Structures are given as structure tokens and as C-alpha cells.
């Protein structure tokens, strides 16, 4: 069986920007790992709350976060660990790991590259953020040069500047990239992903054969009334309620369907990664019900919403949090796909074995589709 892993990561050296782009690094404050991780997890929550309503200790918004950050190794220890573990960023070592795990193709997303990017945005310097994204893409493309038949860099993209985004897609496709990551929320909190200004991005993605990735991380302000914070002094409940709503990617997918982007761009493919899978059956039922008249808005597209999802969307499961067995008979076989999230601990130590156990009652076709067949057909791999 041919395994394709659509969500793994680099652990770039912590000094990747300083070592390779010192002039760019000099424009940013020294990075803080703990601050970065907190912002990466909680940024969408914080931005959705008026400043006067934020708790004095923002860490209270995410239960368990303070304890987790207190246990993190120092930057020096992390640097030492990364130097020893070559699979984090060395393509030769990563390819040997793929051989051991019988993985044919692995897509590699960024990790620490978000740190300077988010710093630039916090400084209200979007042009600098685009320079950081360009720098990371250059680093990843050069690092994987000569290995992109099996190790595929995911392009770190921002849609703030459409011309920049189009140039970056073209440049990185030439470097072997077959996917790009964007926030699954409105651009700059002002324009839907379906805005006419972005039509060229979806056309380019089709023409270049590059999938769009919605990955966990900052996705835009929480779609949750800040009044839920006033609950008697338990701010952490706010983040739990935010999770109950399900991933922002649901809104992004629905917009791409109902505003006709998937209809106009039938070869545009979207991968949803590390955002759970349990929401899928209810989501598919809901969007189809709306199309059938329950939304009281005329629906004139030729396919049902769930048919666009089946044709163009793949959702990666995470072995430590997702139970895929109950979904196998509730959603089309093609939608669910394998991912390892390597080397992140939330991917688990043996993701393949975990999923194999969950698929004991699955048909041979369901197993084959999940572990690689569906993505292979979608991307012609």
C-alpha cells in the first residue's frame, strides 16, 4: 500500500532567519518561543475580544497553557536537540525516515517560520511579514532542492498582496511545491476568500496544480460574542466554547461553495489539516439542507455542496485526537486522509499503527483511500 502524508512539519533551526537572512532578522525583536506558542494558539481568541474585556493574565484564556509553557526547554536546549535530530530539517535523514515508515510522499509545512511572520504583523508591518514569508519559502525550497519527488515543501502564503501571492505561487511551484498554506478566514479581516480580487489566486492554484491548505493556528478573530467571558471568573471556558463551534475552516469551505469558487475552479483542491474530523458529517448534512431550501435562499449551483467537498476537499485526521472509524459510513470515502504531523508530539509516536487499529472494520477500498489513494488521485501522484 502506498502511503501519502499530507501534514508533516519542519523544525527549522531556531536561528534560521538570522543565519540565512540577517538583514531581515535585524528588523525584528529577538524571538520568544513561549510568547510565539501562546500567540499561535490564542491569537484568534484575543483578537476577537475588546481590549477592555481581556483578563489581566491573558494566559488564563487557554487552560493548561501556563503549565505547558513552563515545561518547555530553553532555546539553547532546543537548538542542541535539533542539531542532533537530523530528521527535523535534513532531507536525507527525513527521506530515510520515510523509507522506514513506508511513506511514498510527505508534504512539509513550516513551524518556527510563523514566529518572525507574526512579530511583523504585531508591529503592523505587513510588507515585512511578506518578506519573512518569502524568506521562509526560499529556505524551504533550497533545503529540499533535489528531493521534491518525495519531500514536498508547502508554500507559506499571505493574500494581503495578490500580486505578491501570485508571484510566490509561481516561484515555489518551480521549486517543487505542490501546496500553499493560508489562513482560513477573511483577508485582513476585511475580504472574504471568495472576493473577486482573489479570483486570480484560485486560477493560479488550478493551473499550477497546487492545493490550498487550511491548517490549525491563527485563523481570524473568534466568531464568539465576548459576553461569554462574563461567566463568574473562568476565562478558560471561552476557549472551550470557541472549540465547540468547530473550526473556522467550515466557514471558509462553505463560502467557497456558496459563492461559486469551487464551481468556477473545479480543479482547485483544499486540504484541511489538524482541525479535527468529527465535525464533518453534521457539516455535510447542514450545507446540503441549506441547498435544498432550508436556507430560504435560492441555490442554483449544479452540484450539491457535499459533492463539491467530495470532489475537491480532503481532511487530514490526527491520530491522537481523531477517531475515524465512526465516520467511515457517514461521509464519502475519499474525504478523510492520513497525516502524521511529524515531528509534533500531537501526531503520536505511531500514527500509522493507531489508524490501522481504527480501520480494522474498514473495507480494503476505504483503507487504501485513507492512506494515500484519495490524495494520489486528487494530485496525480
HELIX and SHEET records of a PDB file:
HELIX    1   1 UNK A   16  UNK A   20  1                                   5    
HELIX    2   2 UNK A   22  UNK A   25  1                                   4    
HELIX    3   3 UNK A   33  UNK A   47  1                                  15    
HELIX    4   4 UNK A   51  UNK A   53  5                                   3    
HELIX    5   5 UNK A   58  UNK A   61  5                                   4    
HELIX    6   6 UNK A   65  UNK A   70  1                                   6    
HELIX    7   7 UNK A   75  UNK A   84  1                                  10    
HELIX    8   8 UNK A   86  UNK A   88  5                                   3    
HELIX    9   9 UNK A   91  UNK A  101  1                                  11    
HELIX   10  10 UNK A  113  UNK A  122  1                                  10    
HELIX   11  11 UNK A  126  UNK A  143  1                                  18    
HELIX   12  12 UNK A  162  UNK A  174  1                                  13    
HELIX   13  13 UNK A  196  UNK A  198  5                                   3    
HELIX   14  14 UNK A  199  UNK A  208  1                                  10    
HELIX   15  15 UNK A  226  UNK A  229  5                                   4    
HELIX   16  16 UNK A  236  UNK A  244  1                                   9    
HELIX   17  17 UNK A  249  UNK A  258  1                                  10    
HELIX   18  18 UNK A  261  UNK A  264  1                                   4    
HELIX   19  19 UNK A  280  UNK A  289  1                                  10    
HELIX   20  20 UNK A  290  UNK A  294  3                                   5    
HELIX   21  21 UNK A  305  UNK A  312  1                                   8    
HELIX   22  22 UNK A  325  UNK A  327  5                                   3    
HELIX   23  23 UNK A  345  UNK A  347  5                                   3    
HELIX   24  24 UNK A  351  UNK A  358  1                                   8    
HELIX   25  25 UNK A  364  UNK A  368  1                                   5    
HELIX   26  26 UNK A  369  UNK A  373  3                                   5    
HELIX   27  27 UNK A  374  UNK A  379  1                                   6    
SHEET    1   A 8 UNK A   3  UNK A   9  0                                        
SHEET    2   A 8 UNK A 103  UNK A 109  1                                        
SHEET    3   A 8 UNK A 151  UNK A 156  1                                        
SHEET    4   A 8 UNK A 179  UNK A 182  1                                        
SHEET    5   A 8 UNK A 211  UNK A 215  1                                        
SHEET    6   A 8 UNK A 270  UNK A 273  1                                        
SHEET    7   A 8 UNK A 313  UNK A 316  1                                        
SHEET    8   A 8 UNK A 336  UNK A 337  1                                        
END                                                                             
